[in-house]
Amino acid sequence: QVQLVESGGGLVQAGGSLRLSCAASGIIFRGYIMGWYRQAPGKQRELVARITNGGRTNYADSVKGRFTISRDNAENTVYLQMNSLKPEDTAVYYCNADHVLGGRDYWGKGTLVTVSS
């Protein structure tokens, strides 16, 4: 059974930092591109950042220079370090595992990040 379990969300003031973690089980981790997505109230889910097994990354323009995605293949975990947080970063953040050969992908249940002004 595949599980993606996010943690690390919470309430933080603008300008603060949070580190999200996503622990994966039930998949061969290195075979997946791992990503973080977010969904703010009333908005569509959007890509925040993705990372390949080889460490290649891409980011949404809105978070470039503030967020850093990383992965630990030995621990089957992907991280999102979020710095200089803004109120517009408030959203539920979801972990995603997307197989490198396509096909079904997997989602976590999400963790809420709230940034107060």
C-alpha positions as CSV (number, residue, x, y, z in Angstrom):
1,Q,0.0,0.0,0.0
2,V,1.4,3.3,-1.1
3,Q,1.5,6.1,1.5
4,L,2.8,9.6,1.3
5,V,2.6,11.3,4.7
6,E,3.3,15.0,5.0
7,S,4.3,16.8,8.1
8,G,5.7,20.2,9.2
9,G,2.9,22.5,8.4
10,G,1.6,25.1,10.8
11,L,1.1,28.8,11.5
12,V,4.0,31.2,10.9
13,Q,4.4,34.9,10.6
14,A,5.3,36.6,7.4
15,G,9.0,36.4,6.8
16,G,9.3,33.2,8.8
17,S,10.3,29.7,7.7
18,L,8.9,26.2,7.8
19,R,10.2,22.8,6.6
20,L,7.8,20.3,5.2
21,S,8.6,16.6,5.1
22,C,6.9,13.8,3.1
23,A,7.7,10.2,4.0
24,A,6.9,7.7,1.3
25,S,6.3,4.0,1.7
26,G,5.1,1.3,-0.6
27,I,7.0,2.6,-3.6
28,I,10.5,2.3,-5.0
29,F,11.3,5.8,-4.2
30,R,14.2,6.3,-6.6
31,G,11.8,5.5,-9.5
32,Y,9.7,8.6,-8.8
33,I,9.9,12.3,-9.4
34,M,8.8,13.8,-6.1
35,G,6.9,17.1,-6.0
36,W,5.2,19.5,-3.7
37,Y,1.9,21.1,-4.8
38,R,-0.4,23.6,-3.0
39,Q,-4.0,24.6,-3.1
40,A,-5.2,27.8,-1.6
41,P,-8.8,28.4,-0.7
42,G,-10.9,29.0,-3.9
43,K,-7.9,28.3,-6.2
44,Q,-6.7,25.3,-8.2
45,R,-3.9,23.1,-7.1
46,E,-0.6,24.3,-8.4
47,L,2.9,23.0,-8.7
48,V,5.4,24.4,-6.1
49,A,8.5,22.4,-6.8
50,R,9.6,19.0,-8.2
51,I,12.8,17.0,-7.9
52,T,14.1,14.0,-9.9
53,N,16.0,11.1,-8.5
54,G,19.2,12.7,-9.8
55,G,18.4,15.9,-8.0
56,R,17.3,18.1,-10.9
57,T,14.7,20.6,-9.7
58,N,12.2,23.0,-11.0
59,Y,10.2,25.6,-9.1
60,A,7.2,27.8,-9.6
61,D,8.2,31.4,-10.3
62,S,6.4,32.6,-7.2
63,V,8.7,30.6,-4.9
64,K,12.1,30.7,-6.7
65,G,14.8,31.9,-4.4
66,R,12.7,31.3,-1.3
67,F,11.8,27.6,-1.3
68,T,14.2,24.6,-1.7
69,I,13.2,21.1,-2.5
70,S,15.4,18.2,-1.6
71,R,15.2,14.4,-1.2
72,D,16.8,11.7,0.9
73,N,16.6,8.5,-1.1
74,A,17.9,6.5,1.8
75,E,15.1,7.7,4.0
76,N,12.4,7.8,1.2
77,T,11.7,11.3,2.2
78,V,11.3,14.6,0.3
79,Y,11.6,18.0,1.9
80,L,10.5,21.5,1.2
81,Q,12.4,24.3,3.0
82,M,10.3,27.4,2.9
83,N,11.9,30.7,3.8
84,S,10.7,34.3,3.6
85,L,7.1,33.1,3.7
86,K,4.4,35.4,2.5
87,P,0.6,35.5,3.3
88,E,0.0,34.4,-0.3
89,D,1.9,31.1,0.5
90,T,-1.0,30.1,2.7
91,A,-2.4,26.8,1.4
92,V,-2.7,23.1,1.9
93,Y,0.6,21.6,0.7
94,Y,0.5,18.2,-0.9
95,C,3.2,15.7,-1.7
96,N,3.2,13.9,-5.0
97,A,5.0,10.9,-6.4
98,D,5.1,10.7,-10.2
99,H,6.7,7.6,-11.7
100,V,9.4,8.4,-14.2
101,L,7.8,6.2,-16.8
102,G,4.4,7.7,-16.4
103,G,1.2,6.0,-15.3
104,R,-0.5,6.5,-12.0
105,D,0.8,9.0,-9.5
106,Y,0.2,9.2,-5.8
107,W,-0.8,12.0,-3.4
108,G,-0.5,12.6,0.3
109,K,-3.4,14.0,2.3
110,G,-1.8,17.4,2.7
111,T,-0.5,19.7,5.4
112,L,-1.8,23.2,6.1
113,V,0.5,26.1,6.0
114,T,-0.8,29.4,7.2
115,V,1.2,32.6,7.0
116,S,-0.1,35.6,9.0
117,S,0.7,39.1,8.0
